[in-house]
């Protein structure tokens, strides 16, 4: 048996495929594109396999256990803390929104912290850390 490297799809084609699959189960185009971007980024880092995670999330969307169109709400606890309620949406989208809120607070106060609840799998954490690193 040969020791062959795994075959990979072209990242742009994979982005379009994953986004299209999510849109096919009622996820809005912007959220579908964002979720696909986060999953493909993780796959390129080899921290998770997009195919496995995408199938699991897609199945949850089809089964109705994940809300494709959540109303994400933010409750501010203090100037530097917040809680993000994901309304059972894709964790990839909810976590991205939570990090955006952290970055907003950090620009004003030097730090920002958020929790996320009523969400699902958020993928590899590196994506969200890199969002903050790009602001430094």
C-alpha positions as CSV (number, residue, x, y, z in Angstrom):
1,X,0.0,0.0,0.0
2,X,1.4,3.4,-1.0
3,X,1.7,6.2,1.4
4,X,-0.1,8.8,-0.7
5,X,-0.9,12.3,0.3
6,X,-4.6,13.0,0.6
7,X,-6.3,14.5,-2.4
8,X,-7.6,18.0,-2.0
9,X,-10.1,20.1,-3.8
10,X,-9.2,23.5,-5.1
11,X,-9.9,25.9,-2.2
12,X,-12.1,28.3,-4.4
13,X,-14.1,25.4,-5.8
14,X,-14.5,24.0,-2.3
15,X,-15.7,27.5,-1.0
16,X,-18.3,27.6,-3.7
17,X,-19.5,24.0,-3.1
18,X,-19.8,24.4,0.7
19,X,-21.5,27.8,0.4
20,X,-23.9,26.4,-2.2
21,X,-24.7,23.4,-0.1
22,X,-25.5,25.7,2.9
23,X,-27.6,28.0,0.7
24,X,-29.5,24.9,-0.5
25,X,-30.8,24.4,3.1
26,X,-31.9,28.0,3.6
27,X,-28.8,29.6,5.0
28,X,-28.6,33.2,3.6
29,X,-25.8,33.7,1.1
30,X,-23.6,35.9,3.3
31,X,-23.8,33.5,6.2
32,X,-23.2,30.5,3.9
33,X,-20.1,32.2,2.4
34,X,-18.8,33.1,5.8
35,X,-19.3,29.5,7.1
36,X,-17.6,28.1,4.0
37,X,-14.7,30.4,4.4
38,X,-14.1,29.4,8.0
39,X,-14.4,25.7,7.3
40,X,-12.1,25.8,4.3
41,X,-9.6,28.0,6.3
42,X,-9.5,25.2,8.9
43,X,-9.1,22.5,6.3
44,X,-6.2,24.3,4.7
45,X,-4.6,24.4,8.2
46,X,-5.3,20.7,8.5
47,X,-7.0,21.2,11.9
48,X,-10.3,19.7,10.8
49,X,-11.6,18.2,7.6
50,X,-14.1,20.5,5.9
51,X,-16.0,17.6,4.4
52,X,-16.7,16.0,7.8
53,X,-17.7,19.3,9.5
54,X,-19.7,20.5,6.5
55,X,-21.7,17.3,6.3
56,X,-22.4,17.4,10.0
57,X,-23.6,21.0,9.9
58,X,-25.5,20.4,6.7
59,X,-27.3,17.4,8.3
60,X,-28.2,19.5,11.3
61,X,-29.7,22.2,9.0
62,X,-31.7,19.7,7.0
63,X,-33.0,18.0,10.2
64,X,-34.0,21.3,11.7
65,X,-31.7,21.1,14.7
66,X,-29.7,24.1,13.5
67,X,-31.5,27.4,12.6
68,X,-30.4,28.6,9.2
69,X,-31.6,32.1,9.7
70,X,-30.9,33.0,13.4
71,X,-31.7,36.3,15.0
72,X,-28.3,36.8,16.7
73,X,-28.7,39.1,19.7
74,X,-26.0,40.8,21.8
75,X,-26.5,41.7,25.5
76,X,-23.9,44.0,26.8
77,X,-22.8,43.2,30.4
78,X,-20.3,46.1,30.7
79,X,-18.3,48.3,28.3
80,X,-15.9,45.4,27.7
81,X,-18.2,42.3,28.1
82,X,-21.1,40.9,26.1
83,X,-23.1,37.7,25.7
84,X,-24.0,36.7,22.2
85,X,-27.2,34.6,21.8
86,X,-26.9,32.6,18.6
87,X,-30.6,31.6,18.4
88,X,-29.4,28.0,17.6
89,X,-27.6,29.2,14.4
90,X,-24.4,28.0,12.8
91,X,-21.7,28.3,15.4
92,X,-19.3,29.5,12.7
93,X,-21.5,32.6,12.1
94,X,-22.3,33.1,15.8
95,X,-18.6,32.9,16.8
96,X,-17.6,35.3,14.0
97,X,-20.2,37.8,15.3
98,X,-19.0,37.4,18.9
99,X,-15.4,38.1,17.8
100,X,-16.6,41.2,15.8
101,X,-18.2,42.4,19.0
102,X,-14.9,41.7,21.0
103,X,-13.0,43.7,18.4
104,X,-15.4,46.6,18.5
105,X,-15.1,46.8,22.3
106,X,-11.3,46.4,22.1
107,X,-11.0,49.4,19.7
108,X,-12.7,51.6,22.3
109,X,-11.6,50.2,25.6
110,X,-8.5,48.2,24.9
111,X,-10.1,44.8,25.6
112,X,-13.3,43.0,24.8
113,X,-14.8,39.7,26.0
114,X,-17.8,37.8,24.8
115,X,-19.6,34.5,25.5
116,X,-21.7,32.7,23.0
117,X,-24.8,30.6,23.9
118,X,-27.5,28.8,21.9
119,X,-25.1,28.0,19.2
120,X,-23.5,25.0,17.4
121,X,-20.1,23.9,16.4
122,X,-17.8,26.9,15.7
123,X,-15.0,25.1,13.8
124,X,-11.4,25.7,14.5
125,X,-10.6,28.5,17.0
126,X,-7.6,29.7,15.0
127,X,-9.9,31.6,12.6
128,X,-11.2,33.8,15.4
129,X,-7.8,34.4,16.9
130,X,-6.5,35.5,13.6
131,X,-9.3,38.0,13.3
132,X,-7.9,39.6,16.4
133,X,-4.3,39.3,15.3
134,X,-5.1,41.1,12.0
135,X,-6.2,44.1,14.1
136,X,-3.0,44.4,16.0
